[in-house]
Amino acid sequence: MAASDRDFLGRPVVAITGIGVVSSLGRGVDENWAALAAGRSGIHTITRFSTENLRTTMAGTVDFMDVSPWSGIDLSYALAEAAGTEAIERAGLDPTAFDAPLFLAAPPIELEWSQRLALDKLSGDAREEAGYDRLLELARTNRSRRIYDLTLFGGISERLADRLGTRGLPVTLSTACASGASAIQLGVEAIRRGDADRCIAIGTDGSVGAEALIRFSLLSALSTQNERPEQASKPFSKDRDGFVMAEGAGALVLESLEAARARGAEILGVLLGVGERADDFHRTRSKPDGSPIIATIRAGLDDAGITPADIGYINAHGTSTPENDRMEATGLTAVFGEHIAATPISSNKSMIGHTLTAAGAIEAVFSILAMREGTLPPTINHHHPDPAIPLDLIPNVARSADVSAVLSNSFGFGGQNVSLVLGREPRA
């Protein structure tokens, strides 16, 4: 391997040769980027199911995908299949015979009520008490593919592996809001170790349902500004009151730079570094001193071999919850010091909502596009700045900029944090 194909630590440089995305803004890279650059919101009032008596009645649901009857599992698969196929095709490869590993971030979906009721009917005894023992008995006595697909967490990756023709056992992971970035991390590590010359990392989430809304509402995590849904997600603003649930998928084809160059592939960008740290303070809250977030960002920069001064744009986690935005701002300021004032920051979640398991992958795709297109997406709905967060948040309107390195943050419930450092081209 030539020296130019290795990074500063002698590891294979990881190139990005294909990208794909679906969100509430549309299907495909072109539709999403046009809407994102224009500052258009995909958040809308929920029509998929009744929201009567719910505190939150809007989300970034993907309603244009033909999944009937609807289930979170089937929609998550459809989103992943669409994004994965686009990424592989854009990489100039066969989307039915990819012949390389799959790393999938998928939501930890439980059975929807419609599915639970359908399973209940199979028992023939409505008086039986529902529970996992009963579910196991139903699975033992009804050996059908339908039951298998309904109850299997890894079923999405198995179906994707068949559809895309990936090689080996597909990996399914779930690290909450950091999942999409974690899938990319696993792909980067596999290439750096020499386990694969190529892989695909996908983050997907189609799990917006009444039960999920209720659970997040009980945590006081969701926005309740239902009157104007498109204005509900307002990261870093003084009047933010919670995040907006959303759906989507992002996919990246990762290759060693040597392998990509050997087949004449177009290099869309490079994965310069990955930082990962855990926060053991609380199930949903960040440690008050911000030390895990600070350590994650620093680890990403160190892994990339660059300094804060080299970062031209920060794609923030930016959920729009009061505490999370404040903690991220605190962490960025601690790491970047005086450079933070001159570093543009924005949150894609202001337009597409929080896609949860898919967020890290979708935002990595948008980070690559920001560098390639020379346009930094805005943080929309930023009309009332929070004086406690004095950052350059690209308010409301996109900005032209020549950027060669981006930091993309993903901080998850449960304490998993991942920071990706992406570059426009390999660094000498």
C-alpha positions in Angstrom: 0.0 0.0 0.0 1.4 3.4 -1.0 2.1 5.9 1.7 -0.5 8.2 0.3 -3.1 5.6 1.0 -2.3 5.5 4.7 -3.1 8.1 7.4 -0.7 9.7 9.9 -0.8 6.5 12.0 -0.1 4.2 9.1 -3.7 2.9 8.9 -5.6 2.6 5.6 -7.4 5.8 4.7 -11.2 5.3 4.7 -12.8 6.8 1.6 -16.6 7.4 1.1 -17.6 6.4 -2.4 -21.4 6.2 -2.1 -24.1 8.0 -0.2 -27.9 7.6 0.1 -30.6 9.2 2.2 -34.3 9.3 2.9 -36.0 11.7 5.3 -39.2 13.6 5.7 -37.8 16.0 3.1 -37.9 13.4 0.4 -36.3 10.3 -1.1 -32.7 10.5 -2.4 -29.7 12.7 -2.1 -30.9 15.3 -4.6 -34.3 15.9 -3.1 -33.0 16.1 0.4 -30.1 18.4 -0.4 -32.3 20.8 -2.3 -34.7 21.1 0.6 -32.0 21.3 3.2 -30.1 24.1 1.4 -33.4 26.0 1.0 -34.1 25.7 4.7 -37.3 23.8 4.2 -38.9 21.8 7.1 -40.2 18.3 6.8 -42.1 18.3 10.1 -45.8 18.1 9.9 -49.0 17.0 11.7 -49.2 13.2 12.1 -51.9 11.6 9.9 -50.7 7.9 10.1 -52.5 7.2 13.4 -54.8 9.0 15.8 -53.1 11.6 18.1 -56.2 12.1 20.2 -55.2 12.8 23.8 -51.5 12.9 23.0 -49.5 16.0 24.0 -47.4 15.9 20.8 -49.2 15.6 17.5 -46.5 16.3 14.9 -43.4 14.5 13.7 -41.1 14.1 10.7 -42.8 10.9 9.5 -42.0 9.5 6.1 -45.4 9.1 4.6 -44.5 8.7 0.9 -43.0 5.2 1.3 -45.5 2.4 0.3 -45.5 0.2 3.4 -48.9 -1.4 3.9 -49.9 -2.6 6.4 -47.6 -0.2 8.3 -45.2 -1.5 10.9 -42.1 0.1 12.3 -40.0 -3.0 11.3 -41.2 -2.9 7.7 -40.8 0.9 7.3 -37.3 0.8 8.8 -36.4 -1.9 6.3 -37.9 0.0 3.4 -36.0 3.2 4.4 -32.7 1.3 4.7 -33.2 -0.5 1.4 -33.9 2.8 -0.4 -30.8 4.6 1.1 -28.6 1.5 0.8 -29.5 0.9 -2.8 -28.8 4.6 -3.7 -25.5 4.6 -1.9 -24.3 1.5 -3.7 -25.4 2.7 -7.1 -23.7 6.1 -6.6 -20.6 4.1 -5.7 -20.8 2.5 -9.2 -21.4 -0.9 -7.8 -24.2 -3.6 -8.2 -26.9 -3.0 -5.6 -27.9 -6.7 -5.7 -24.4 -8.1 -5.4 -22.4 -5.8 -3.0 -20.3 -8.7 -1.7 -19.0 -6.8 1.4 -20.0 -6.5 5.0 -23.2 -4.7 6.2 -23.2 -2.7 9.5 -26.8 -1.7 10.3 -28.1 0.7 13.0 -31.8 -0.2 13.6 -34.3 0.9 16.2 -35.0 -1.5 19.1 -38.6 -1.9 17.9 -41.0 -3.7 20.2 -44.2 -5.2 18.8 -46.9 -2.6 17.9 -50.3 -3.0 19.5 -51.8 -4.2 16.2 -49.2 -7.0 16.0 -49.7 -7.9 19.7 -53.5 -8.2 19.1 -52.9 -10.3 16.0 -50.6 -12.7 18.0 -53.2 -12.8 20.8 -55.8 -14.2 18.4 -53.5 -17.1 17.5 -53.8 -18.5 21.1 -57.5 -19.1 20.8 -58.0 -18.1 24.4 -58.5 -14.4 25.1 -58.6 -15.2 28.8 -54.9 -16.0 28.9 -52.7 -13.4 30.5 -50.5 -11.7 28.0 -46.7 -11.7 28.6 -43.4 -13.0 27.3 -44.2 -16.6 28.3 -47.3 -16.5 26.2 -45.4 -14.9 23.3 -42.8 -17.7 23.4 -45.5 -20.3 23.4 -47.2 -18.7 20.4 -43.8 -18.7 18.6 -43.3 -22.4 19.4 -46.7 -23.4 18.2 -47.0 -21.2 15.2 -43.9 -21.8 13.2 -44.4 -19.4 10.3 -42.2 -16.8 8.6 -44.7 -14.1 9.5 -44.3 -14.7 13.2 -40.5 -14.9 12.8 -40.4 -11.5 11.0 -42.7 -9.9 13.6 -40.6 -10.8 16.6 -37.0 -10.8 15.3 -34.8 -7.7 16.1 -32.2 -8.7 13.5 -34.7 -9.4 10.8 -34.2 -6.0 9.1 -30.5 -6.7 8.5 -31.2 -10.3 7.3 -33.6 -8.9 4.7 -31.1 -6.2 3.7 -28.3 -8.7 3.3 -30.4 -10.8 0.9 -31.6 -7.7 -1.1 -28.2 -6.0 -1.4 -26.1 -9.2 -1.6 -23.8 -8.3 1.3 -21.2 -10.8 2.5 -20.9 -12.4 5.9 -23.2 -12.2 8.9 -24.8 -8.7 9.0 -24.2 -6.7 12.1 -27.2 -5.0 13.8 -26.5 -2.5 16.6 -28.5 -0.1 18.7 -26.8 2.7 20.7 -29.8 5.0 20.8 -29.2 8.4 19.1 -25.6 7.6 18.4 -26.5 4.4 16.5 -26.0 5.7 12.9 -22.6 7.0 13.8 -21.7 3.8 15.6 -22.5 1.8 12.5 -20.1 4.0 10.6 -17.5 3.5 13.3 -17.7 -0.3 13.0 -17.2 0.1 9.2 -14.1 2.3 9.7 -12.6 0.0 12.2 -13.1 -3.1 9.9 -11.3 -1.4 7.1 -8.5 -0.1 9.3 -8.0 -3.6 10.7 -7.8 -5.0 7.2 -10.9 -7.2 7.7 -12.5 -5.7 4.6 -11.6 -3.4 1.7 -15.2 -2.2 1.5 -18.4 -2.2 3.5 -21.7 -0.4 3.8 -23.0 1.4 6.9 -26.7 2.2 7.2 -28.7 3.9 9.9 -32.5 3.5 9.7 -35.5 4.4 11.8 -39.2 4.1 10.9 -40.5 3.7 14.4 -42.7 6.8 15.0 -45.9 5.5 16.6 -48.3 6.4 19.4 -46.5 4.3 22.0 -43.1 5.9 21.2 -44.6 9.3 21.4 -46.1 8.5 24.8 -42.8 7.2 26.1 -40.8 10.2 25.1 -43.6 12.5 26.4 -43.3 10.9 29.8 -39.7 11.9 29.8 -40.7 15.5 28.9 -38.4 15.2 25.9 -40.8 16.1 23.1 -41.8 19.5 21.8 -45.5 20.3 22.3 -45.5 23.3 20.0 -48.1 21.6 17.7 -49.8 24.6 16.2 -47.0 25.3 13.6 -45.2 21.9 13.3 -42.6 23.3 10.9 -41.4 25.7 13.6 -41.4 23.2 16.5 -37.8 22.0 16.2 -35.6 25.0 17.1 -32.1 23.8 18.3 -30.1 26.2 20.5 -33.0 28.8 20.6 -34.1 30.3 23.8 -37.7 29.1 23.3 -36.8 25.4 22.5 -38.9 22.9 24.4 -38.0 19.5 23.2 -37.1 17.4 20.1 -39.4 16.3 17.3 -39.5 12.6 16.5 -38.7 11.7 12.9 -37.9 8.9 10.5 -35.4 8.3 7.8 -32.3 6.4 6.7 -28.7 7.3 5.7 -26.2 5.0 4.0 -22.5 5.3 3.2 -20.3 3.0 1.2 -16.9 3.0 2.8 -13.7 1.7 1.1 -10.0 1.7 1.7 -8.6 4.6 -0.4 -6.3 2.1 -2.1 -9.3 -0.2 -3.2 -11.4 2.8 -4.3 -8.5 4.2 -6.4 -7.8 0.8 -7.9 -11.3 0.6 -9.4 -11.4 4.3 -10.4 -14.2 5.2 -8.0 -15.1 8.8 -7.3 -14.0 9.8 -3.8 -16.9 11.8 -2.2 -15.0 12.3 1.0 -13.0 10.6 3.7 -13.6 9.4 7.2 -10.7 11.1 9.0 -11.4 10.1 12.6 -13.9 8.6 15.1 -14.2 9.5 18.8 -16.3 7.4 21.2 -16.9 7.7 24.9 -19.6 6.6 27.3 -21.4 8.7 29.8 -22.5 6.7 32.9 -24.2 9.6 34.7 -27.8 9.0 33.9 -30.1 7.0 31.5 -31.1 10.2 29.6 -29.1 13.1 31.0 -25.5 14.2 30.4 -22.9 14.4 33.1 -23.1 18.0 34.5 -19.5 18.8 33.9 -19.7 17.7 30.2 -16.6 15.5 30.5 -17.9 12.6 28.4 -18.9 14.9 25.6 -15.7 16.8 25.8 -13.7 13.5 25.7 -15.7 12.2 22.7 -15.0 15.3 20.6 -11.3 15.4 21.6 -11.0 11.7 20.8 -12.4 12.3 17.3 -10.0 15.1 16.6 -7.1 13.1 17.9 -8.0 10.1 15.8 -8.1 12.3 12.8 -4.8 14.0 13.7 -6.2 17.5 13.4 -6.9 20.4 15.7 -10.1 22.5 16.3 -8.6 25.2 14.0 -8.8 22.7 11.1 -12.6 22.2 11.4 -14.6 24.4 9.1 -18.1 23.4 10.1 -19.8 21.5 13.0 -22.8 19.4 12.2 -24.2 19.5 15.7 -26.3 16.8 17.5 -28.6 19.8 18.2 -31.7 18.0 19.4 -33.7 21.1 20.5 -34.0 19.9 24.1 -33.0 22.5 26.7 -30.4 20.4 28.4 -28.8 18.6 25.5 -28.2 21.8 23.5 -26.7 23.5 26.5 -24.4 20.5 27.2 -23.3 20.2 23.6 -22.5 24.0 23.5 -20.5 23.6 26.7 -18.5 20.7 25.4 -17.7 22.4 22.0 -16.6 25.6 23.8 -14.4 23.6 26.1 -12.7 21.8 23.2 -12.5 24.6 20.6 -11.7 27.5 23.0 -11.2 30.7 21.1 -11.8 29.0 17.7 -15.5 28.3 18.5 -16.5 31.8 17.8 -15.3 31.5 14.2 -16.6 28.0 13.6 -20.0 27.8 11.9 -22.5 25.3 13.5 -25.9 24.1 12.5 -28.4 21.4 13.3 -30.1 19.5 10.5 -32.7 18.4 13.1 -34.3 21.8 12.8 -35.5 20.7 9.4 -35.8 16.9 9.5 -36.4 16.4 13.2 -34.6 13.8 15.3 -34.3 10.5 13.3 -33.0 8.7 16.4 -31.3 5.5 15.3 -30.7 6.9 11.8 -29.5 10.4 12.8 -25.7 9.8 12.8 -25.7 8.3 9.4 -28.1 10.8 7.8 -26.0 13.7 9.3 -22.8 12.2 8.0 -24.3 12.2 4.5 -25.3 15.8 4.9 -21.8 16.7 6.2 -20.2 15.2 3.1 -22.6 17.2 0.9 -21.9 20.4 2.8 -18.2 20.1 1.9 -18.8 19.0 -1.7 -21.4 21.7 -2.5 -19.7 24.5 -0.6 -23.0 25.2 1.3 -23.6 25.0 5.0 -27.3 24.1 5.8 -28.9 26.5 8.3 -30.4 26.1 11.7 -33.9 27.2 10.9 -36.4 28.6 13.4 -33.5 30.4 15.1 -35.3 33.7 15.8 -34.7 33.9 19.6 -31.1 33.1 20.3 -30.2 31.7 23.7 -27.8 34.2 25.4 -26.3 31.2 27.2 -25.2 29.7 23.8 -23.3 32.5 22.0 -22.3 30.4 19.0 -22.3 30.9 15.2 -25.4 28.8 14.5 -26.0 29.8 10.8 -29.4 31.1 11.6 -32.3 30.5 9.2 -30.4 30.8 5.9 -27.8 28.6 4.3 -24.2 30.0 4.0 -21.6 29.5 1.3 -18.3 28.3 2.6 -15.1 26.5 1.5 -14.9 23.7 4.1 -12.4 20.8 4.1 -13.2 19.2 7.4 -16.4 18.7 9.4 -17.1 17.5 12.9 -20.5 15.6 13.2 -21.7 14.9 16.7 -24.1 12.1 17.9 -24.9 11.9 21.6 -27.3 9.1 22.7 -29.6 8.3 25.5 -28.0 5.7 27.7 -24.6 7.5 27.5 -23.2 6.5 24.1 -21.4 9.4 22.4 -19.8 9.4 19.0 -18.0 12.2 17.1 -17.1 11.7 13.4 -14.5 13.8 11.6 -15.1 13.9 7.9 -12.8 15.4 5.2 -13.3 16.6 1.7 -10.1 14.9 0.6 -7.3 12.8 2.2 -4.9 14.7 4.4 -1.2 14.6 3.6 
